[in-house]
Amino acid sequence: MSAVVQTLAWVGAAWMAAAIYVAVAKPFRPDPPRRTPEDVQRDVAERRARRDLDTCRGLWPDAPSARVITTQHRLDTAKQRRKETGQ
């Protein structure tokens, strides 16, 4: 067998192995979880709240305690809400 024919045989075998893998293994993969719009909105709200708290921690990294950071975050959030609602 010449080198060209042998190379073509290896390439063909590789393609055949890939085709068999796709035909056999792919149907057994589980479906990805289905997410509702409510799930997405809840996750977005949680991440926004976490990012705001991380921002507070970044501004005041050597705070005396986590309780102080949490209280400051709550006060700042309430102040921002009052500004947004116009009260």
DSSP file (Angstrom, degrees, kcal/mol; ACC not computed):
  #  RESIDUE AA STRUCTURE BP1 BP2  ACC     N-H-->O    O-->H-N    N-H-->O    O-->H-N    TCO  KAPPA ALPHA  PHI   PSI    X-CA   Y-CA   Z-CA
    1    1 A M              0   0    0      0, 0.0     2,-0.0     0, 0.0     0, 0.0   0.000 360.0 360.0 360.0 133.4    0.0    0.0    0.0
    2    2 A S     >  -     0   0    0      1,-0.1     4,-2.3     4,-0.0     5,-0.2  -0.289 360.0-110.3 -77.5 167.0    1.4    3.4   -0.9
    3    3 A A  H  > S+     0   0    0      1,-0.2     4,-2.3     2,-0.2     5,-0.2   0.855 116.9  53.1 -66.1 -35.8    1.7    6.2    1.6
    4    4 A V  H  > S+     0   0    0      2,-0.2     4,-2.5     1,-0.2    -1,-0.2   0.931 110.8  45.7 -66.4 -45.4   -1.0    8.2   -0.1
    5    5 A V  H  > S+     0   0    0      1,-0.2     4,-2.1     2,-0.2    -2,-0.2   0.900 113.0  50.8 -65.0 -40.2   -3.5    5.4    0.1
    6    6 A Q  H  X S+     0   0    0     -4,-2.3     4,-2.0     2,-0.2    -1,-0.2   0.903 110.5  49.0 -65.2 -40.6   -2.5    4.7    3.7
    7    7 A T  H  X S+     0   0    0     -4,-2.3     4,-2.5     2,-0.2    -2,-0.2   0.921 110.9  50.2 -63.3 -44.5   -3.0    8.4    4.6
    8    8 A L  H  X S+     0   0    0     -4,-2.5     4,-2.6     1,-0.2    -1,-0.2   0.866 108.6  53.3 -62.3 -35.6   -6.4    8.4    2.9
    9    9 A A  H  X S+     0   0    0     -4,-2.1     4,-2.3     2,-0.2    -1,-0.2   0.911 109.9  47.0 -65.8 -41.8   -7.4    5.3    4.9
   10   10 A W  H  X S+     0   0    0     -4,-2.0     4,-2.3     2,-0.2    -2,-0.2   0.913 112.9  48.8 -65.7 -42.4   -6.5    6.9    8.2
   11   11 A V  H  X S+     0   0    0     -4,-2.5     4,-2.4     1,-0.2    -2,-0.2   0.926 112.4  48.8 -62.9 -44.2   -8.4   10.1    7.3
   12   12 A G  H  X S+     0   0    0     -4,-2.6     4,-2.4     1,-0.2    -1,-0.2   0.893 110.6  50.6 -62.2 -40.2  -11.4    8.0    6.3
   13   13 A A  H  X S+     0   0    0     -4,-2.3     4,-2.5     2,-0.2    -1,-0.2   0.887 109.5  50.8 -65.3 -38.6  -11.2    6.0    9.5
   14   14 A A  H  X S+     0   0    0     -4,-2.3     4,-2.3     2,-0.2    -2,-0.2   0.925 111.6  47.4 -64.6 -43.8  -11.1    9.2   11.6
   15   15 A W  H  X S+     0   0    0     -4,-2.4     4,-2.4     1,-0.2    -2,-0.2   0.898 112.0  50.6 -63.5 -39.7  -14.1   10.6    9.8
   16   16 A M  H  X S+     0   0    0     -4,-2.4     4,-2.3     2,-0.2    -2,-0.2   0.907 109.7  50.0 -65.2 -41.5  -15.9    7.3   10.2
   17   17 A A  H  X S+     0   0    0     -4,-2.5     4,-2.3     1,-0.2    -2,-0.2   0.906 111.4  49.0 -63.7 -41.0  -15.1    7.3   14.0
   18   18 A A  H  X S+     0   0    0     -4,-2.3     4,-2.4     2,-0.2    -2,-0.2   0.907 110.8  50.2 -64.5 -41.6  -16.4   10.9   14.3
   19   19 A A  H  X S+     0   0    0     -4,-2.4     4,-2.2     1,-0.2    -2,-0.2   0.893 111.2  48.4 -64.6 -40.2  -19.6   10.0   12.5
   20   20 A I  H  X S+     0   0    0     -4,-2.3     4,-2.5     2,-0.2     5,-0.4   0.907 110.6  51.5 -66.9 -41.0  -20.2    7.0   14.7
   21   21 A Y  H  X>S+     0   0    0     -4,-2.3     4,-2.5     1,-0.2     5,-0.8   0.928 112.0  46.1 -60.8 -45.1  -19.6    9.1   17.8
   22   22 A V  H  X5S+     0   0    0     -4,-2.4     4,-0.6     1,-0.2    -1,-0.2   0.894 115.5  46.8 -65.2 -39.3  -22.1   11.8   16.7
   23   23 A A  H  <5S+     0   0    0     -4,-2.2    -1,-0.2    -5,-0.2    -2,-0.2   0.850 125.4  28.1 -71.9 -34.1  -24.7    9.2   15.7
   24   24 A V  H  <5S+     0   0    0     -4,-2.5     4,-0.4    -5,-0.2    -3,-0.2   0.901 125.2  38.1 -96.2 -47.6  -24.4    7.1   18.9
   25   25 A A  H ><5S+     0   0    0     -4,-2.5     3,-1.0    -5,-0.4     4,-0.3   0.839 105.1  64.6 -79.6 -33.8  -23.2    9.5   21.7
   26   26 A K  G ><<S+     0   0    0     -5,-0.8     3,-1.6    -4,-0.6    -1,-0.2   0.886  95.7  55.8 -63.4 -41.5  -25.2   12.6   20.9
   27   27 A P  G 3  S+     0   0    0      0, 0.0    -1,-0.2     0, 0.0    -2,-0.1   0.743 103.0  58.1 -64.7 -18.7  -28.7   11.2   21.4
   28   28 A F  G <  S+     0   0    0     -3,-1.0    -2,-0.2    -4,-0.4    -3,-0.1   0.464  79.4 107.9 -89.8  -1.0  -27.8   10.2   25.0
   29   29 A R  S <  S-     0   0    0     -3,-1.6     2,-0.1    -4,-0.3    -3,-0.0  -0.565  75.7-115.2 -75.5 138.3  -26.9   13.7   26.1
   30   30 A P        -     0   0    0      0, 0.0    -1,-0.1     0, 0.0    -2,-0.1  -0.382  31.6-102.7 -71.8 152.5  -29.4   15.2   28.5
   31   31 A D        -     0   0    0      1,-0.1     3,-0.1    -2,-0.1     0, 0.0  -0.431  42.2-102.8 -69.3 147.2  -31.4   18.3   27.4
   32   32 A P        -     0   0    0      0, 0.0    -1,-0.1     0, 0.0     2,-0.0  -0.356  49.3 -87.6 -66.7 154.1  -30.2   21.5   28.9
   33   33 A P        -     0   0    0      0, 0.0     2,-0.5     0, 0.0     0, 0.0  -0.355  41.0-124.4 -65.0 142.0  -32.3   22.9   31.7
   34   34 A R        -     0   0    0     -3,-0.1     2,-0.4    -2,-0.0    -3,-0.0  -0.742  25.0-159.9 -88.9 130.5  -35.2   25.0   30.6
   35   35 A R        -     0   0    0     -2,-0.5     0, 0.0     4,-0.0     0, 0.0  -0.921   5.8-143.9-114.1 136.4  -35.3   28.5   32.2
   36   36 A T     >  -     0   0    0     -2,-0.4     4,-1.8     1,-0.1     3,-0.3  -0.522  30.3-108.4 -88.8 161.7  -38.4   30.6   32.4
   37   37 A P  H  > S+     0   0    0      0, 0.0     4,-2.5     0, 0.0     5,-0.2   0.845 121.3  57.7 -57.9 -32.2  -38.2   34.4   32.0
   38   38 A E  H  > S+     0   0    0      2,-0.2     4,-2.3     1,-0.2     5,-0.2   0.892 104.0  51.8 -65.6 -38.6  -39.0   34.6   35.8
   39   39 A D  H  > S+     0   0    0     -3,-0.3     4,-2.3     2,-0.2    -1,-0.2   0.918 110.8  47.9 -61.6 -43.2  -35.9   32.6   36.5
   40   40 A V  H  X S+     0   0    0     -4,-1.8     4,-2.5     1,-0.2    -2,-0.2   0.929 111.8  48.6 -65.1 -45.4  -33.8   34.9   34.4
   41   41 A Q  H  X S+     0   0    0     -4,-2.5     4,-2.4     1,-0.2    -1,-0.2   0.886 111.1  51.0 -63.6 -38.2  -35.2   38.0   36.0
   42   42 A R  H  X S+     0   0    0     -4,-2.3     4,-2.3     2,-0.2    -1,-0.2   0.922 111.4  47.5 -64.3 -43.8  -34.6   36.6   39.5
   43   43 A D  H  X S+     0   0    0     -4,-2.3     4,-2.5     2,-0.2    -2,-0.2   0.893 110.9  51.7 -64.5 -39.3  -31.0   35.7   38.7
   44   44 A V  H  X S+     0   0    0     -4,-2.5     4,-2.4     2,-0.2    -2,-0.2   0.928 110.3  48.7 -62.7 -44.5  -30.4   39.2   37.2
   45   45 A A  H  X S+     0   0    0     -4,-2.4     4,-2.4     1,-0.2    -2,-0.2   0.911 111.7  49.4 -62.8 -42.3  -31.8   40.9   40.4
   46   46 A E  H  X S+     0   0    0     -4,-2.3     4,-2.3     1,-0.2    -1,-0.2   0.917 112.1  47.7 -63.0 -42.9  -29.6   38.7   42.6
   47   47 A R  H  X S+     0   0    0     -4,-2.5     4,-2.5     2,-0.2    -2,-0.2   0.883 110.8  51.3 -67.9 -37.1  -26.5   39.5   40.6
   48   48 A R  H  X S+     0   0    0     -4,-2.4     4,-2.4     2,-0.2    -1,-0.2   0.930 111.3  47.8 -64.1 -43.5  -27.2   43.2   40.6
   49   49 A A  H  X S+     0   0    0     -4,-2.4     4,-2.1     1,-0.2    -2,-0.2   0.913 113.0  48.6 -63.2 -41.3  -27.7   43.2   44.4
   50   50 A R  H  X S+     0   0    0     -4,-2.3     4,-2.4     1,-0.2    -1,-0.2   0.895 110.5  51.0 -65.0 -40.1  -24.4   41.2   44.8
   51   51 A R  H  X S+     0   0    0     -4,-2.5     4,-2.2     2,-0.2    -2,-0.2   0.902 109.2  51.0 -65.8 -39.7  -22.6   43.6   42.5
   52   52 A D  H  X S+     0   0    0     -4,-2.4     4,-2.0     2,-0.2    -1,-0.2   0.918 111.7  46.9 -63.0 -42.4  -23.8   46.6   44.5
   53   53 A L  H  X S+     0   0    0     -4,-2.1     4,-2.2     1,-0.2    -2,-0.2   0.886 110.8  52.3 -67.1 -37.4  -22.6   45.0   47.7
   54   54 A D  H  X S+     0   0    0     -4,-2.4     4,-2.2     2,-0.2    -1,-0.2   0.869 106.8  54.1 -64.3 -35.5  -19.3   44.2   46.1
   55   55 A T  H  X S+     0   0    0     -4,-2.2     4,-2.0     2,-0.2    -2,-0.2   0.918 107.9  49.4 -64.2 -42.5  -18.9   47.8   45.1
   56   56 A C  H  X S+     0   0    0     -4,-2.0     4,-1.8     1,-0.2    -2,-0.2   0.919 111.4  49.0 -61.7 -42.4  -19.5   48.9   48.6
   57   57 A R  H  < S+     0   0    0     -4,-2.2    -1,-0.2     1,-0.2    -2,-0.2   0.861 109.8  52.5 -65.8 -33.9  -16.9   46.4   49.8
   58   58 A G  H  < S+     0   0    0     -4,-2.2    -1,-0.2     1,-0.2    -2,-0.2   0.853 109.9  48.0 -69.7 -33.7  -14.5   47.7   47.2
   59   59 A L  H  < S+     0   0    0     -4,-2.0    -2,-0.2     1,-0.3    -1,-0.2   0.818 127.1  26.4 -74.1 -30.1  -14.9   51.3   48.3
   60   60 A W  S >< S+     0   0    0     -4,-1.8     3,-0.9    -5,-0.2    -1,-0.3  -0.590  71.1 160.0-132.7  70.7  -14.4   50.4   51.9
   61   61 A P  T 3  S+     0   0    0      0, 0.0    -1,-0.1     0, 0.0    -2,-0.1   0.747  72.4  51.5 -71.1 -23.5  -12.3   47.3   52.0
   62   62 A D  T 3  S+     0   0    0      3,-0.0    -5,-0.0     2,-0.0    -2,-0.0  -0.193  77.0 155.9-107.5  42.9  -11.0   47.7   55.6
   63   63 A A    <   -     0   0    0     -3,-0.9     3,-0.1    -6,-0.2    -3,-0.0  -0.276  53.7-117.1 -65.9 154.0  -14.4   48.1   57.3
   64   64 A P  S    S-     0   0    0      0, 0.0     2,-0.3     0, 0.0    -1,-0.1   0.848  88.6 -11.1 -63.1 -33.2  -14.7   47.3   60.9
   65   65 A S     >  -     0   0    0      1,-0.1     4,-1.4     0, 0.0     3,-0.3  -0.991  62.5-110.5-159.9 163.2  -17.2   44.5   60.2
   66   66 A A  H  > S+     0   0    0     -2,-0.3     4,-2.6     1,-0.2     5,-0.2   0.797 115.0  64.3 -66.9 -27.5  -19.5   43.1   57.6
   67   67 A R  H  > S+     0   0    0      1,-0.2     4,-2.3     2,-0.2    -1,-0.2   0.885 101.2  49.8 -63.5 -38.2  -22.5   44.4   59.5
   68   68 A V  H  > S+     0   0    0     -3,-0.3     4,-2.6     2,-0.2    -1,-0.2   0.913 111.2  48.9 -66.2 -42.7  -21.3   47.9   58.9
   69   69 A I  H  X S+     0   0    0     -4,-1.4     4,-2.6     2,-0.2    -2,-0.2   0.935 112.1  48.3 -62.6 -46.0  -20.9   47.3   55.2
   70   70 A T  H  X S+     0   0    0     -4,-2.6     4,-2.3     1,-0.2    -2,-0.2   0.906 112.6  48.4 -62.8 -42.2  -24.4   45.7   55.0
   71   71 A T  H  X S+     0   0    0     -4,-2.3     4,-2.5     2,-0.2    -1,-0.2   0.925 111.9  49.0 -64.0 -44.3  -26.0   48.6   56.9
   72   72 A Q  H  X S+     0   0    0     -4,-2.6     4,-2.7     1,-0.2     5,-0.2   0.904 110.9  50.7 -62.5 -40.7  -24.2   51.2   54.7
   73   73 A H  H  X S+     0   0    0     -4,-2.6     4,-2.5     2,-0.2    -1,-0.2   0.917 110.4  49.5 -62.0 -43.0  -25.3   49.3   51.6
   74   74 A R  H  X S+     0   0    0     -4,-2.3     4,-2.3     2,-0.2    -2,-0.2   0.910 112.9  46.9 -63.3 -42.6  -28.9   49.3   52.8
   75   75 A L  H  X S+     0   0    0     -4,-2.5     4,-2.4     2,-0.2    -2,-0.2   0.913 113.1  48.4 -66.1 -42.9  -28.9   53.0   53.6
   76   76 A D  H  X S+     0   0    0     -4,-2.7     4,-2.4     2,-0.2    -2,-0.2   0.901 111.8  50.0 -64.2 -40.1  -27.3   53.9   50.2
   77   77 A T  H  X S+     0   0    0     -4,-2.5     4,-2.4    -5,-0.2    -2,-0.2   0.916 111.1  48.6 -64.7 -43.0  -29.9   51.7   48.4
   78   78 A A  H  X S+     0   0    0     -4,-2.3     4,-2.3     2,-0.2    -2,-0.2   0.904 111.3  50.7 -63.5 -40.6  -32.7   53.4   50.3
   79   79 A K  H  X S+     0   0    0     -4,-2.4     4,-2.0     1,-0.2    -2,-0.2   0.908 110.5  49.2 -62.8 -42.2  -31.3   56.8   49.5
   80   80 A Q  H  X S+     0   0    0     -4,-2.4     4,-2.3     1,-0.2    -2,-0.2   0.901 110.0  51.4 -64.5 -40.7  -31.0   55.9   45.8
   81   81 A R  H  X S+     0   0    0     -4,-2.4     4,-2.4     1,-0.2     5,-0.2   0.903 108.1  51.8 -63.7 -40.0  -34.6   54.6   45.8
   82   82 A R  H  X>S+     0   0    0     -4,-2.3     5,-1.5     1,-0.2     4,-1.2   0.897 110.3  49.1 -63.2 -38.9  -35.9   57.9   47.3
   83   83 A K  H  <5S+     0   0    0     -4,-2.0    -2,-0.2     1,-0.2    -1,-0.2   0.914 112.5  48.0 -64.2 -42.5  -34.0   59.8   44.6
   84   84 A E  H  <5S+     0   0    0     -4,-2.3    -2,-0.2     1,-0.2    -1,-0.2   0.857 115.4  43.0 -69.5 -35.2  -35.5   57.7   41.8
   85   85 A T  H  <5S-     0   0    0     -4,-2.4    -1,-0.2    -5,-0.2    -2,-0.2   0.632 108.2-124.0 -87.2 -13.1  -39.1   57.9   43.1
   86   86 A G  T  <5       0   0    0     -4,-1.2    -3,-0.2    -5,-0.2    -4,-0.1   0.721 360.0 360.0  81.9  22.4  -38.8   61.6   43.9
   87   87 A Q      <       0   0    0     -5,-1.5    -4,-0.2    -6,-0.2    -5,-0.1   0.451 360.0 360.0 -93.1 360.0  -39.7   61.4   47.5
